[in-house]
């Protein structure tokens, strides 16, 4: 965790790299997809254990390039995401369909520390711009604290009247009113927090959606953060574990049409094994070696 103190006694802004953990995943996502595809034309349900190398290449390629992507929606990955901005979550992760999220609530979780996404320094974002950016974040957090302190007495008075709190009320009832008053105060004060504020969440999505997120990283409102987070999601062991020969990850996408991740990093959704040499290097083909 990096802390950046600001002059004039301004509260420090904390930032950190995104932390991605893979909580749950299918053990054989690619074979499960091929088995689902075969089941469409079988009198019985096909199991992943029955899939052969030839079927991985032929059926996998035929379904993927033929647009039959529903078979790749069966395998899901459950991620734990920390140190990601609310802007990234709202404008990118939640802008795509077919996912499930449980996100830390700003309504009920008090945010005492100024923890937020800070862009990497660049030609357009140097030390002077960073100082302005961090000071704005710190100022927003100060406003959040001040609003919480201002609103809590009013919330307490309203709740005490609703719940008929009096001198003879039980101590536990008084404590409950105090807790609820603070929750109501931060529920309103949260609106001054910046969109860069960090959040924590559990995010579940299918292999094909993960593939699409990678391709769309550069087309989002938060391209650098999207590349970092989605790249880390693809790099988790359960996602990297492929049933085709491994190959190095491609260069990070930098345009509106980013390079897709390699099959090794996308085993749940990319049947490009047909375009590989025995050594595992891509040969290209009609799609230029891209998914």
C-alpha positions in Angstrom: 0.0 0.0 0.0 1.5 3.3 -1.1 0.7 6.4 0.9 1.2 9.9 -0.5 1.3 12.6 2.1 0.2 16.1 1.0 1.4 19.4 2.3 -0.5 21.8 4.6 -1.8 18.9 6.8 -4.1 17.6 4.1 -5.1 13.9 4.8 -3.0 11.4 2.9 -4.4 9.5 -0.1 -3.7 5.8 -0.2 -3.5 3.8 -3.4 -2.5 0.3 -4.4 -2.4 -2.1 -7.3 -5.6 -4.1 -7.9 -5.7 -7.4 -6.0 -7.4 -10.2 -7.9 -8.1 -13.7 -6.4 -9.8 -16.6 -8.1 -12.3 -18.0 -5.6 -14.0 -20.7 -7.6 -13.8 -22.1 -11.2 -14.6 -25.1 -13.4 -11.9 -27.7 -13.3 -12.3 -28.5 -17.1 -14.0 -25.5 -18.6 -13.0 -26.1 -22.3 -13.9 -29.8 -22.3 -17.2 -28.9 -20.6 -18.0 -26.5 -23.4 -17.2 -29.1 -26.1 -19.3 -31.7 -24.2 -22.2 -29.3 -24.1 -21.9 -28.7 -27.9 -21.9 -32.5 -28.5 -24.9 -32.9 -26.3 -26.9 -30.8 -28.8 -26.6 -33.6 -31.3 -26.6 -36.7 -29.0 -29.3 -38.9 -27.6 -27.6 -38.6 -24.2 -25.6 -36.1 -22.2 -22.0 -36.1 -23.1 -19.5 -35.7 -20.2 -16.2 -33.7 -20.3 -14.3 -36.9 -19.7 -15.3 -38.2 -23.1 -13.8 -35.3 -25.1 -10.9 -36.2 -27.4 -8.0 -34.0 -28.7 -9.6 -34.1 -32.2 -12.9 -32.9 -30.8 -11.2 -30.0 -29.0 -9.8 -28.8 -32.3 -12.7 -29.4 -34.7 -15.8 -28.9 -32.6 -14.2 -26.1 -30.5 -13.3 -24.2 -33.6 -16.6 -24.8 -35.4 -18.7 -23.6 -32.4 -16.5 -20.6 -31.7 -16.1 -19.2 -35.2 -19.7 -20.2 -36.1 -21.0 -18.0 -33.3 -22.3 -20.8 -31.1 -21.0 -19.1 -28.0 -23.6 -20.3 -25.6 -21.6 -23.4 -24.9 -18.8 -21.2 -23.6 -21.2 -19.6 -21.1 -21.4 -22.7 -18.9 -18.0 -22.4 -17.4 -17.9 -19.6 -14.8 -15.1 -17.9 -12.8 -15.7 -16.4 -9.4 -13.3 -13.6 -8.6 -12.5 -11.5 -5.6 -11.6 -7.9 -6.6 -10.0 -5.4 -4.2 -8.5 -2.0 -4.8 -10.6 -1.3 -7.9 -12.4 2.0 -8.4 -16.1 2.5 -8.4 -15.8 4.2 -11.8 -14.2 1.0 -13.3 -16.9 -1.2 -11.8 -19.8 1.0 -12.9 -18.6 2.0 -16.3 -16.9 -1.3 -17.4 -17.7 -4.4 -15.4 -21.4 -3.5 -14.9 -21.8 -2.1 -18.4 -21.6 -5.6 -19.9 -24.4 -8.1 -19.5 -24.2 -11.6 -18.0 -22.5 -11.3 -14.7 -23.2 -11.5 -10.9 -21.7 -9.1 -8.4 -21.8 -8.5 -4.7 -20.1 -5.2 -3.9 -19.1 -3.5 -0.7 -21.8 -1.1 0.3 -21.0 2.6 0.8 -24.3 2.9 2.6 -23.4 0.7 5.5 -19.6 0.5 5.5 -17.9 3.6 6.9 -14.9 4.7 4.8 -12.5 6.3 7.2 -9.4 6.2 5.0 -9.0 8.1 1.7 -8.3 5.0 -0.5 -8.6 5.6 -4.3 -7.3 4.8 -7.7 -4.4 7.1 -8.8 -3.4 7.0 -12.5 0.2 6.3 -13.4 2.3 9.2 -14.3 2.5 10.1 -17.9 3.1 13.0 -20.2 -0.4 14.4 -19.5 -0.4 13.4 -15.8 2.8 14.5 -14.1 3.6 15.5 -10.5 1.7 18.8 -10.6 -1.4 17.1 -12.0 -1.1 14.3 -9.5 -1.0 16.8 -6.6 -4.2 18.5 -7.8 -5.9 15.1 -8.2 -4.9 13.8 -4.8 -5.8 17.0 -3.1 -9.3 16.8 -4.7 -9.7 13.3 -3.4 -8.6 14.2 0.1 -10.9 17.2 0.1 -13.8 15.0 -0.9 -13.1 12.6 2.0 -12.9 15.6 4.4 -16.4 16.6 3.2 -17.6 13.1 3.7 -16.4 13.1 7.3 -17.9 16.6 8.0 -21.2 15.6 6.5 -21.3 12.4 8.5 -20.7 14.4 11.7 -23.3 17.0 10.8 -26.0 14.5 9.8 -25.6 12.0 12.7 -27.3 14.2 15.4 -30.3 14.9 13.2 -30.6 11.2 12.2 -30.4 10.2 15.9 -33.2 12.6 16.9 -35.5 11.4 14.1 -34.9 7.7 14.9 -35.3 8.3 18.6 -38.7 9.9 18.0 -39.7 7.1 15.6 -38.6 4.3 18.1 -39.9 6.2 21.2 -36.5 6.4 22.8 -36.6 7.8 26.3 -34.7 8.0 29.6 -36.1 4.6 30.6 -35.1 2.9 27.4 -32.8 -0.1 27.6 -29.1 0.4 26.9 -29.2 -2.0 24.0 -32.0 0.0 22.4 -30.0 3.2 22.8 -27.0 1.5 21.2 -29.1 0.3 18.3 -30.4 3.9 17.6 -26.7 5.1 17.7 -25.7 2.5 15.1 -28.6 3.2 12.9 -28.1 7.0 13.1 -24.5 6.6 11.9 -25.7 4.3 9.0 -28.2 6.9 7.9 -25.6 9.7 8.1 -23.0 7.9 6.0 -25.7 6.8 3.6 -26.3 10.4 2.7 -22.7 11.6 3.0 -21.4 9.0 0.6 -22.6 11.0 -2.4 -19.6 13.4 -2.0 -17.0 10.5 -2.3 -15.1 10.5 -5.6 -15.7 7.9 -8.3 -12.1 6.9 -7.9 -12.8 5.6 -4.4 -11.7 2.0 -4.0 -14.3 -0.8 -3.5 -14.2 -4.5 -2.9 -16.4 -7.1 -4.6 -17.1 -10.7 -5.6 -17.6 -10.8 -9.4 -18.7 -14.0 -11.3 -18.7 -14.2 -15.1 -18.4 -16.8 -17.8 -15.4 -17.6 -19.9 -16.8 -15.9 -23.0 -17.6 -12.7 -21.1 -14.1 -12.6 -19.7 -12.8 -13.0 -23.2 -15.0 -10.1 -24.4 -13.9 -7.9 -21.5 -10.3 -8.3 -22.5 -11.1 -7.3 -26.1 -13.0 -4.2 -24.9 -10.5 -2.9 -22.3 -9.3 0.0 -24.4 -12.8 1.0 -25.3 -13.8 1.8 -21.7 -13.8 4.9 -19.6 -11.0 3.4 -17.5 -8.7 1.8 -20.0 -5.5 1.5 -17.9 -7.3 0.2 -14.9 -9.4 -2.2 -17.1 -6.2 -3.6 -18.6 -4.6 -4.1 -15.2 -7.7 -5.8 -13.6 -8.8 -8.0 -16.5 -5.2 -8.9 -17.2 -4.8 -10.1 -13.6 -8.1 -12.0 -13.9 -6.8 -13.8 -17.0 -3.5 -14.5 -15.2 -5.0 -16.5 -12.4 -4.0 -20.1 -12.3 -7.5 -21.6 -12.9 -8.0 -19.4 -16.0 -4.5 -20.0 -17.4 -4.7 -23.7 -17.0 -5.4 -24.7 -20.6 -6.0 -28.0 -22.3 -4.0 -26.7 -25.4 -0.3 -26.0 -25.5 0.8 -22.9 -23.5 2.1 -19.8 -25.2 3.2 -16.4 -24.0 0.5 -13.7 -23.3 0.1 -11.2 -26.1 0.9 -7.5 -25.8 -1.5 -5.4 -23.7 -4.2 -4.0 -25.9 -3.7 -0.3 -26.6 -6.4 0.5 -29.2 -10.2 0.3 -29.6 -9.6 -3.2 -31.1 -7.2 -4.8 -28.5 -5.4 -8.0 -29.2 -7.2 -11.0 -27.6 -5.6 -13.0 -24.9 -3.9 -16.2 -25.9 -5.7 -19.5 -25.7 -3.5 -20.4 -22.8 -4.9 -17.5 -20.9 -8.4 -18.1 -22.2 -8.9 -21.8 -22.0 -12.6 -21.5 -21.2 -13.6 -19.7 -24.4 -10.9 -19.8 -27.1 -10.7 -22.9 -29.3 -7.8 -21.5 -31.3 -5.8 -24.7 -30.7 -6.2 -25.5 -34.4 -4.0 -22.5 -35.3 -1.0 -23.7 -33.2 2.1 -25.4 -34.2 3.2 -28.5 -32.3 5.6 -26.3 -30.3 2.6 -24.2 -29.2 3.3 -21.1 -31.3 0.3 -19.5 -33.2 0.3 -19.8 -36.9 -2.2 -17.1 -37.6 -4.7 -18.0 -40.3 -7.9 -16.2 -41.4 -8.1 -14.3 -38.2 -4.4 -13.3 -38.1 -3.8 -15.5 -35.1 -6.5 -13.7 -33.0 -9.6 -15.0 -31.4 
